[in-house]
Amino acid sequence: MKKETNNTSRLIDPVELTSELIKCPSVTPNDEGAIDLLDNTLTSMGFTCHQIEFQESGTKRVNNLYAEIGNGGKNFCFAGHSDVVPIGEGWNHDPFGGHVIDGKLFGRGASDMKGAIASFISAVGSYIEHHGLPRGTISLLITGDEEGPAINGTKKVLNWLKERNKKIDFCLVGEPTNPEKIGEMIKVGRRGSINAKLTAHGVQGHVAYPHLAKNPINILHRLVSALISKTLDNGNEFFQPSNLSLTSIDVGNNATNVIPSDAHARFNIRFNNIYDNNSINDWIKDTLNSVASENEYSLETIVTGDSFLSRSNDYTDIVSNSIKNVTGLKPDLSTTGGTSDARFIHEFCPVCEFGLIGKTMHKVNEFVNVNDLMILTNIYNDVLMNFFSLE
């Protein structure tokens, strides 16, 4: 993994490190050696590493890593996650093999986002090898809980840093942001996400005597129809329109002659910065109350992330300029896509996201082009050089 050009070389091969990370089957929230691998690699480069474990009642313990190197001063942080989604079925290659075939490195997490973690570590090694320790601090915040409920990961590590008076001046999250080609897109914000469970309440009875029962399926039909027929908004200059997606409708009734007492639906709303936690809940309740009385249904909601927007700043400009320096492309500043841990980080420091191509993330036969890992490493290296030269 480590290229020993001399006894103190910090040069790291991003392809080999990505492959070694893929071989750790770290399906969330299991670690399977991924954090130890990163700890050992960074320690050998001179980083001070802290493995930080968190666990809440009813959840599995999650291992996280915070590492730093430098001479104090302003802190550039790279954030990412070592956990991956389940592999699914139908792979043509070992999902945890980390094999390179025809210039492509295959494996779960290659794109999302073990490749970006390896590229950043490689970039840091190259920077220190050629420029020495920075006039400031380089840090990494790696969680094992991004693809899961995200309650024992980045958010708690940020609190851990705050308790120790550790400040981050800028954070670059290595999520796969590019649709087709490295350099196309930086994420400067994300829509919020709310999950809802809706239960319609009726009265159980015999299907031959519907007047003696109250069918909750009819109530649920009214409620769901109101939700999906109403436009949340038309978006704005920074965000696409908010959208509601039904994810489940379930009655659980196997009897053919019984009207059930309850019927259930689940849905998710991805909402832009027109809404916040409170106002999106108000929109849901107002919509439901327009077609049903409150005693006809019950509602449970969980907001897993609020919308946010990091407007252009000197640090985002550095990332954009470095992308152009390496690729010749001027990246779009986007807020599309799902949620990421940037939703927690933006409350702690300025943040943007830039990583690999996302076409195969979460899919069978996930892969990354070997050449893209080298390009991304060069971009990250350029970002570091420009960040620490910024007055």
Number of C-alpha atoms within 10 A of each C-alpha: 14 16 10 11 9 8 6 11 16 26 23 23 21 26 25 18 24 28 24 20 30 28 21 22 24 23 20 22 25 19 22 16 16 23 23 15 15 22 20 12 18 21 15 14 21 16 19 15 18 13 14 16 16 15 13 10 6 6 12 14 18 22 24 26 24 24 21 21 22 19 13 12 15 18 24 24 23 24 26 26 30 33 31 27 19 17 20 12 10 9 14 9 15 14 24 20 18 26 20 17 12 8 13 17 26 29 29 34 36 34 29 30 26 29 34 31 29 26 30 28 26 26 27 26 22 20 21 18 15 10 10 11 16 23 14 15 19 24 21 24 21 26 31 29 28 23 20 15 12 20 16 25 28 27 19 18 20 20 13 14 14 13 9 9 9 11 16 22 15 22 25 25 28 27 28 24 26 20 14 12 15 24 27 21 27 25 26 24 28 28 27 25 24 19 17 19 17 20 24 26 22 22 14 17 18 14 15 11 10 14 10 12 18 18 23 24 22 12 22 25 15 16 23 19 13 18 21 15 9 10 12 20 14 12 15 11 5 17 21 19 17 20 17 19 13 14 12 11 18 12 15 10 13 8 8 8 11 17 22 23 18 23 23 20 20 19 19 19 20 23 27 30 20 17 19 18 17 9 11 22 16 13 14 17 14 11 16 23 15 12 15 16 10 14 9 17 21 12 16 10 15 13 17 15 21 21 21 21 21 17 13 12 10 12 21 24 12 18 24 23 20 24 27 16 15 16 18 11 17 16 20 14 19 20 23 18 13 10 20 21 23 30 22 18 21 18 12 19 15 22 29 26 27 27 31 31 24 23 17 18 21 18 18 19 22 23 28 27 21 19 13 21 27 17 19 28 26 23 28 29 23 20 25 22 17 16 20 17 10 10 5
